[in-house]
Amino acid sequence: MLDEDQVARYRRDGFIVIPDFLDAAELGSLTAEVDGLIRSAEKLTRSNDIFELEDTHVPELPRVRRINHPHALFGGISAFAKSERLLSVLKSILGPDIRIHGSKINLKPPTGAAVAWHQDWAFYPHTNDDFLSVGVLLDDSSESNGGMMCVPRSHLGPVYDHRNPQNGEFVHAIDLDAHPIDLSEAEILSGRAGSLTLHHVRTLHGSAPNRSNLSRRFLLITYAAADAWPLLGVEDYRAFEDAIVCGQSTVFPRMQELPLTVPFPVSRYGGHIFESQRGLRNKHF
Protein backbone atom coordinates (compact mmCIF):
# COMPACT_ATOMS: atom_id res chain seq x y z
CA MET A 1 0.00 0.00 0.00
CA LEU A 2 1.26 3.48 -0.83
CA ASP A 3 1.53 6.13 1.86
CA GLU A 4 -0.08 9.55 1.55
CA ASP A 5 3.13 11.19 0.33
CA GLN A 6 3.60 8.64 -2.46
CA VAL A 7 0.00 9.05 -3.64
CA ALA A 8 0.35 12.84 -3.55
CA ARG A 9 3.57 12.73 -5.61
CA TYR A 10 1.97 10.40 -8.14
CA ARG A 11 -1.05 12.67 -8.54
CA ARG A 12 1.17 15.77 -8.77
CA ASP A 13 3.84 14.48 -11.16
CA GLY A 14 2.09 11.63 -12.98
CA PHE A 15 4.70 9.04 -11.95
CA ILE A 16 6.68 7.68 -9.00
CA VAL A 17 9.42 5.14 -8.33
CA ILE A 18 9.04 2.61 -5.50
CA PRO A 19 12.56 1.41 -4.65
CA ASP A 20 13.37 -2.24 -3.98
CA PHE A 21 9.80 -3.54 -4.13
CA LEU A 22 10.91 -7.10 -4.94
CA ASP A 23 13.28 -9.09 -2.77
CA ALA A 24 16.14 -11.08 -4.29
CA ALA A 25 14.12 -14.32 -4.54
CA GLU A 26 11.12 -12.63 -6.22
CA LEU A 27 13.36 -10.78 -8.65
CA GLY A 28 15.34 -13.93 -9.43
CA SER A 29 12.17 -15.87 -10.18
CA LEU A 30 10.86 -13.24 -12.62
CA THR A 31 14.19 -12.73 -14.40
CA ALA A 32 14.66 -16.50 -14.77
CA GLU A 33 11.24 -16.76 -16.44
CA VAL A 34 12.04 -13.85 -18.76
CA ASP A 35 15.44 -15.27 -19.70
CA GLY A 36 13.76 -18.57 -20.51
CA LEU A 37 11.34 -16.76 -22.79
CA ILE A 38 14.21 -15.05 -24.60
CA ARG A 39 15.93 -18.41 -25.14
CA SER A 40 12.70 -19.82 -26.54
CA ALA A 41 12.93 -17.26 -29.35
CA GLU A 42 16.23 -18.68 -30.63
CA LYS A 43 14.63 -20.54 -33.52
CA LEU A 44 12.49 -17.65 -34.70
CA THR A 45 13.38 -15.92 -37.94
CA ARG A 46 10.67 -13.25 -37.79
CA SER A 47 8.45 -11.52 -35.26
CA ASN A 48 5.09 -13.01 -34.29
CA ASP A 49 2.19 -12.04 -32.00
CA ILE A 50 4.22 -12.78 -28.85
CA PHE A 51 7.83 -12.01 -29.76
CA GLU A 52 8.95 -8.82 -31.50
CA LEU A 53 12.53 -9.11 -32.73
CA GLU A 54 15.28 -6.56 -33.27
CA ASP A 55 16.46 -6.15 -36.86
CA THR A 56 19.80 -7.65 -35.76
CA HIS A 57 18.22 -10.85 -34.40
CA VAL A 58 19.74 -14.14 -35.53
CA PRO A 59 18.91 -17.57 -34.04
CA GLU A 60 22.39 -18.05 -32.56
CA LEU A 61 22.18 -14.62 -30.86
CA PRO A 62 18.51 -13.93 -30.13
CA ARG A 63 17.68 -10.24 -29.80
CA VAL A 64 14.09 -9.84 -28.65
CA ARG A 65 12.90 -6.28 -28.16
CA ARG A 66 9.42 -7.01 -26.80
CA ILE A 67 7.40 -9.94 -25.42
CA ASN A 68 3.65 -9.30 -25.62
CA HIS A 69 0.91 -10.37 -23.17
CA PRO A 70 3.21 -12.12 -20.63
CA HIS A 71 0.66 -11.83 -17.80
CA ALA A 72 -1.77 -13.97 -19.83
CA LEU A 73 0.76 -16.56 -20.98
CA PHE A 74 3.40 -17.20 -18.34
CA GLY A 75 2.85 -18.41 -14.78
CA GLY A 76 5.26 -16.37 -12.69
CA ILE A 77 4.38 -13.06 -14.33
CA SER A 78 0.67 -13.88 -14.15
CA ALA A 79 0.93 -14.59 -10.42
CA PHE A 80 2.83 -11.37 -9.78
CA ALA A 81 0.33 -9.31 -11.80
CA LYS A 82 -2.50 -10.53 -9.55
CA SER A 83 -0.57 -10.63 -6.27
CA GLU A 84 -2.23 -9.00 -3.28
CA ARG A 85 0.91 -7.01 -2.46
CA LEU A 86 0.95 -5.37 -5.88
CA LEU A 87 -2.82 -4.88 -5.93
CA SER A 88 -2.64 -3.10 -2.57
CA VAL A 89 -0.38 -0.51 -4.23
CA LEU A 90 -2.83 -0.09 -7.12
CA LYS A 91 -5.87 0.23 -4.85
CA SER A 92 -4.25 3.31 -3.28
CA ILE A 93 -4.64 5.07 -6.64
CA LEU A 94 -7.30 3.25 -8.67
CA GLY A 95 -9.69 2.22 -5.91
CA PRO A 96 -11.03 -1.25 -5.06
CA ASP A 97 -12.27 -2.34 -8.50
CA ILE A 98 -9.46 -2.93 -10.99
CA ARG A 99 -9.09 -4.48 -14.43
CA ILE A 100 -5.82 -5.54 -16.03
CA HIS A 101 -5.54 -3.95 -19.47
CA GLY A 102 -2.43 -5.65 -20.82
CA SER A 103 1.27 -6.31 -20.39
CA LYS A 104 4.58 -6.45 -22.19
CA ILE A 105 8.27 -6.90 -21.52
CA ASN A 106 10.47 -4.33 -23.20
CA LEU A 107 13.96 -5.73 -23.67
CA LYS A 108 16.64 -3.21 -24.48
CA PRO A 109 19.96 -5.01 -24.99
CA PRO A 110 23.14 -3.00 -25.62
CA THR A 111 22.54 -0.79 -28.69
CA GLY A 112 18.79 -1.44 -28.23
CA ALA A 113 16.52 1.09 -29.90
CA ALA A 114 14.94 4.21 -28.45
CA VAL A 115 11.21 4.63 -27.84
CA ALA A 116 10.01 8.02 -29.07
CA TRP A 117 8.04 10.41 -26.86
CA HIS A 118 4.40 9.47 -26.52
CA GLN A 119 1.35 9.25 -24.24
CA ASP A 120 -0.29 5.86 -23.80
CA TRP A 121 -3.70 7.57 -23.66
CA ALA A 122 -3.47 8.23 -27.39
CA PHE A 123 -3.38 4.49 -28.07
CA TYR A 124 -6.48 3.40 -26.13
CA PRO A 125 -8.85 6.19 -25.01
CA HIS A 126 -11.33 5.22 -22.28
CA THR A 127 -14.29 6.80 -20.55
CA ASN A 128 -12.03 7.97 -17.71
CA ASP A 129 -8.29 8.07 -17.12
CA ASP A 130 -7.94 6.22 -13.82
CA PHE A 131 -5.41 4.17 -15.65
CA LEU A 132 -1.71 3.50 -15.09
CA SER A 133 1.20 1.25 -15.95
CA VAL A 134 3.35 -0.56 -13.41
CA GLY A 135 6.96 -0.99 -14.51
CA VAL A 136 9.17 -3.64 -12.93
CA LEU A 137 12.89 -2.98 -13.27
CA LEU A 138 14.41 -6.39 -13.96
CA ASP A 139 17.83 -4.74 -14.32
CA ASP A 140 19.32 -1.61 -12.80
CA SER A 141 17.94 1.26 -14.89
CA SER A 142 19.73 4.53 -15.64
CA GLU A 143 20.29 7.10 -18.35
CA SER A 144 23.15 5.10 -19.86
CA ASN A 145 21.10 1.97 -20.57
CA GLY A 146 18.01 3.76 -21.84
CA GLY A 147 15.88 4.06 -18.72
CA MET A 148 12.38 5.42 -19.16
CA MET A 149 11.96 9.20 -18.86
CA CYS A 150 8.79 11.04 -17.87
CA VAL A 151 7.83 14.72 -18.01
CA PRO A 152 6.40 15.84 -14.65
CA ARG A 153 2.82 17.11 -14.66
CA SER A 154 2.34 16.32 -18.36
CA HIS A 155 -0.62 14.10 -17.40
CA LEU A 156 -2.50 17.27 -16.47
CA GLY A 157 -2.00 18.92 -19.85
CA PRO A 158 -2.99 18.32 -23.46
CA VAL A 159 -3.07 15.06 -25.35
CA TYR A 160 -0.82 15.55 -28.35
CA ASP A 161 -1.31 14.43 -31.92
CA HIS A 162 0.58 11.16 -32.50
CA ARG A 163 0.40 11.32 -36.30
CA ASN A 164 2.97 12.01 -38.96
CA PRO A 165 2.00 15.56 -40.00
CA GLN A 166 2.99 14.87 -43.61
CA ASN A 167 0.68 11.93 -44.31
CA GLY A 168 -1.63 11.84 -41.27
CA GLU A 169 -0.73 8.26 -40.30
CA PHE A 170 -0.81 7.36 -36.61
CA VAL A 171 2.79 6.61 -35.61
CA HIS A 172 2.51 6.12 -31.82
CA ALA A 173 4.76 9.14 -31.26
CA ILE A 174 4.77 12.92 -31.20
CA ASP A 175 6.49 14.91 -33.93
CA LEU A 176 8.37 17.44 -31.81
CA ASP A 177 8.79 19.85 -34.71
CA ALA A 178 5.05 20.02 -35.22
CA HIS A 179 4.41 20.10 -31.45
CA PRO A 180 7.34 21.77 -29.65
CA ILE A 181 7.40 20.45 -26.09
CA ASP A 182 9.72 21.50 -23.29
CA LEU A 183 11.54 18.32 -22.28
CA SER A 184 14.05 20.06 -20.03
CA GLU A 185 12.30 18.83 -16.88
CA ALA A 186 12.08 15.20 -18.01
CA GLU A 187 13.18 12.81 -15.27
CA ILE A 188 14.78 9.40 -15.68
CA LEU A 189 12.98 6.74 -13.65
CA SER A 190 16.22 5.21 -12.47
CA GLY A 191 16.52 2.55 -9.81
CA ARG A 192 17.93 -0.76 -8.79
CA ALA A 193 16.60 -4.01 -10.18
CA GLY A 194 13.49 -4.98 -8.23
CA SER A 195 12.15 -1.42 -8.03
CA LEU A 196 8.73 -0.43 -9.40
CA THR A 197 7.66 2.54 -11.45
CA LEU A 198 4.10 3.81 -11.83
CA HIS A 199 3.12 6.21 -14.60
CA HIS A 200 -0.25 7.71 -15.49
CA VAL A 201 -1.80 6.89 -18.85
CA ARG A 202 -1.51 10.53 -19.97
CA THR A 203 2.09 11.07 -18.81
CA LEU A 204 4.49 12.00 -21.61
CA HIS A 205 7.35 9.50 -21.68
CA GLY A 206 10.04 7.93 -23.84
CA SER A 207 13.47 6.36 -23.61
CA ALA A 208 16.83 6.82 -25.33
CA PRO A 209 18.85 4.03 -26.95
CA ASN A 210 20.88 1.75 -24.72
CA ARG A 211 24.38 3.21 -24.97
CA SER A 212 25.88 0.89 -22.36
CA ASN A 213 26.98 -2.73 -22.33
CA LEU A 214 24.22 -3.57 -19.83
CA SER A 215 20.79 -4.95 -20.69
CA ARG A 216 17.61 -3.18 -19.61
CA ARG A 217 14.77 -5.64 -19.14
CA PHE A 218 11.53 -3.86 -18.20
CA LEU A 219 8.20 -5.56 -17.43
CA LEU A 220 5.17 -3.31 -17.89
CA ILE A 221 1.65 -4.19 -16.70
CA THR A 222 -1.21 -1.78 -17.33
CA TYR A 223 -4.28 -1.50 -15.10
CA ALA A 224 -7.48 0.54 -15.14
CA ALA A 225 -10.34 1.24 -12.79
CA ALA A 226 -13.12 -1.22 -13.61
CA ASP A 227 -15.48 1.61 -14.60
CA ALA A 228 -13.09 2.85 -17.32
CA TRP A 229 -14.46 1.42 -20.56
CA PRO A 230 -12.70 1.55 -23.95
CA LEU A 231 -14.20 4.14 -26.26
CA LEU A 232 -13.25 2.02 -29.27
CA GLY A 233 -15.40 -0.85 -28.02
CA VAL A 234 -15.01 -4.28 -26.43
CA GLU A 235 -14.20 -7.08 -28.87
CA ASP A 236 -14.56 -9.97 -26.40
CA TYR A 237 -16.85 -9.23 -23.45
CA ARG A 238 -16.02 -12.48 -21.61
CA ALA A 239 -12.29 -11.77 -21.77
CA PHE A 240 -12.99 -8.21 -20.65
CA GLU A 241 -14.86 -9.53 -17.61
CA ASP A 242 -12.15 -12.09 -16.86
CA ALA A 243 -9.58 -9.28 -16.73
CA ILE A 244 -10.96 -8.05 -13.39
CA VAL A 245 -8.19 -8.71 -10.84
CA CYS A 246 -9.92 -7.34 -7.75
CA GLY A 247 -13.32 -6.00 -6.78
CA GLN A 248 -16.30 -5.93 -9.11
CA SER A 249 -16.93 -5.15 -12.75
CA THR A 250 -19.64 -2.76 -13.88
CA VAL A 251 -21.71 -2.10 -16.98
CA PHE A 252 -22.12 1.57 -15.99
CA PRO A 253 -18.96 3.32 -17.22
CA ARG A 254 -17.86 6.45 -15.41
CA MET A 255 -17.54 9.32 -17.88
CA GLN A 256 -15.05 12.17 -17.57
CA GLU A 257 -14.64 15.11 -19.91
CA LEU A 258 -11.03 14.63 -21.06
CA PRO A 259 -8.82 15.53 -24.01
CA LEU A 260 -8.31 12.54 -26.27
CA THR A 261 -7.44 11.31 -29.72
CA VAL A 262 -7.87 8.00 -31.52
CA PRO A 263 -5.15 5.77 -33.05
CA PHE A 264 -6.21 6.15 -36.69
CA PRO A 265 -5.44 5.98 -39.53
CA VAL A 266 -3.16 3.03 -38.86
CA SER A 267 0.42 3.44 -40.03
CA ARG A 268 1.60 1.67 -43.17
CA TYR A 269 4.06 -0.07 -40.84
CA GLY A 270 1.26 -1.60 -38.75
CA GLY A 271 -0.18 -1.10 -35.31
CA HIS A 272 2.77 -2.13 -33.11
CA ILE A 273 4.65 0.78 -31.57
CA PHE A 274 8.19 -0.15 -32.62
CA GLU A 275 7.23 -0.66 -36.24
CA SER A 276 4.76 2.22 -36.29
CA GLN A 277 7.37 4.68 -34.99
CA ARG A 278 9.40 4.04 -38.14
CA GLY A 279 6.94 6.45 -39.73
CA LEU A 280 7.90 9.31 -37.39
CA ARG A 281 9.29 12.11 -39.55
CA ASN A 282 11.57 13.80 -37.00
CA LYS A 283 13.13 11.59 -34.36
CA HIS A 284 14.21 13.13 -31.06
CA PHE A 285 16.64 10.35 -30.10
N, C-alpha and C positions, 0 to 999 in steps of 0.2 A: 504494500500500500504506500502511496506517495504521501509525504507530509505537506502541510499547507504551503510552505515555501516553494517546494518543487512544483506543485499545481499552479501557484501564482506565476512562477517563471515560465512554465509552459504556456500559460494563457497570454502572458505578456509578449514573449519572444517567438512563440510558435514551434519551439523545440527545447529539449533538454537532453542531457547525458546522465545516465545513472551508472556510476562507476562500479565495477566488480560485482555485477548482479549474479553471475554464475560462479560457482566454486570450481576448483580444478577438475573434479570428477565429472560435473555436468558439462563443462566446456570440452573435456576430452571425449565424452560420449558423442556430442554433436559434431565435433570436427572429424572424428573417426567415421561417422556416417557420411559426412560430406566428402571426405577423401575417397571413400568407397564408391560414391556416386561418380566422382571424376574418373576413377579407374574404369568404371563400367562404360565410359564413353570412348575407350581406346579404339574400338573397332568401327566407330562411326566415321563416315566420310563426308557427311553433311548434317546440318542442323535438322532437328525434328521438333515436335510439340513440347518435348521436355527439355532437351539439351540445345542450347544455342552456342555455336562454336566460333572461336576467333578465326580470322582469315588465315592465320599461321598454324592452325591445328593440323597435325598429322597423327596417325594412329600410334606411332611409337613415342610421340610426345604430345599427349592430349592437352589441348588448350580450350577449356570450356569457359565461356564468359558469363553464362547464365543458366541456372536450372530452374525451370518453371514448376509451380504448384507443389513444392516439396511437402507442405503440410498435409496434402491430400494423398500423398503417395508413399511416404516414408515414415516408419514407426516412431523413431526418436524425435524427429521434428514435429510430427503430429502430436505426440504427447506433450512436448514443451509448449506448443501453440495453445493447448487447452488446459495447461497446468494452473492450479488454483493460485499459485504464487504470482504468475504473470497476470492472470485475470484480475487479481486484487489491485495491481498497478493500474490496469485499464479502467476498472470501475471508478477509480478516483477522478477520472476525466470524462469517461463516456457514460457513466451511470450503470445500473444493474443489468440492463438488457443489451447484449452485445452480439453482433454477427461477425464472423470472419469473412473478409472480402477476398483475400487471395494471398499468395506468398511467392517468393522467389529467392534464389541465392545468387547474388552478383559476385562473380569471381574475377578479381583483377590481378592477374599474375604480373610479374615484371614486364614493363612496356605495355601493359593492358590499357585499353582505350579509355578516353574521357567519356563522361556523360554530360551532355550540354544542359544549360540552365532550363529548368521547367518547373511547373506546378502540377502535382498529380491530379488536382481537381479538374484540370482541363481534359483529362483522359476519361473520367467516369463521373459526370455530374450527378448529384443526388438531391433529394428533397431538403436535406439539411447537411451541414458540414461538421457534425460531430463524428469525426472520421480521422484516423491517424495511422501511421505506420510505425511499428516497432522494428528497430534495427538491432541485430545481435552481432557484435564485433567478434568474429572468430579468429582474428589476428589483431595484434596491435595496429591501431589506425592513426595516421598522421598526414601531414601535408605531403611528405615525400612519397608515400605509397598510394596517393590518390584518395584520401579520406573524404567523406561527404562534407560539403559545405552548405550552410543555410544562411539566409539573409534575415536577421532579426526583424520581427514585426511585419514581415511581408504578407503573412496570412491575414492581416487586417486591411490590406490594400486591394488593388485591382486584380482581376484575373486577366492575364495577358494573352494575346493572340499567339497560338502555337503553330502558325501556318507560314510556309514560305511565301513572302509577299510578292514574289514574281509570278508564281503559278497557282497560289491559293491552296496548295496541298498541305494537309495536316502532318507536321513533321515531329511532333512530340518535343518541341523545343522552341525557345523564344529567339527570334532574330534581334540581336541587340543593337543593330543599326536602325532597324525600323522602330524599336522600342527601347530607347536608351534608359538603362536602369543603373542606379548607383550601387555597385557591388563592393564598395570600399569597406562596408561594415560586415561583410560575409564572415562567418565564423566556421572554422573546421571542427567537426564533431570528433575530436581526437579522444583516444582512450586506450586502455589496456584491453587485451583479449578478455572476453567475458563480460564487458560492459554493455549496457543497452543505450540506444538512442530512441527518442520519440520525436516524430515531427508531424505537424498538422498537415492535412490534405491540401491546404492552400499555400503552404510555405514554399517559397522559391528556393530551389536547391540544385546542386550539380556537383560534379567531381572531376578533378584534373586527371591526366594520365598517371599511371604508376611509374615514377621516375627512379624507383629504388630497385634493389634486388630482393625485396621482400614481397610476398603475396599479400593480398588484401581480400580475404573471404568475408562476405557480409550477407547474413540472412535477414531478409525483410519480410515481415508479416503484417498485413493491413487489416484493420478492424474498423467497424462502424457501429454506431448506436443502432439498435434493431428497428427504430422508427425512421431511419434514413433509407429511402427507397430509390433505386436507380431511375433517373429520368428517361433513360433510353430503353427501359422495359426489363422484364424478367423472362429469360428464355426458358428456364427450368424451375418451376415453382417448388418442386419437391427438394431439389438441391439447395435452393435458396432457404427453405425452411431448415434443412439439415445443417446449414452453416451457422445456426445459433449455437454459441459456445457457453453462454450463461444467460439466465433470466428467461424472458418470454418474447416470442415474436408478436407482431401486430400487423393487421391489415388496414391500419389507420395511420398513414405516413404523417410525420410532422413536417410542415412546410415552413421554410424560412425564405425571406426575400434576400437573395444573394447574387453577386455577379457570377456569371458562368459563361462557358462556351461549350461547343460539342466537337468531338474528334473527327470531323468530316470536312472536306472529302479526304478519303484515305490516300496516303502517299503511294506513289508508284512502286515504292520499295516495300510496301506492306504495312501491317499494323503493329509490328513489334518495334519497341523503342530504338534498339540499336540499329536496326536496318532503316527505320523511318528517319532517324536523325542524319542519315547520309544525304537527305534532301535539304538539310539546313544550308542556306546560302552563305552566311557569315558565321564561322565557328569561333567561339571565344577562346577555347583551349587549343 
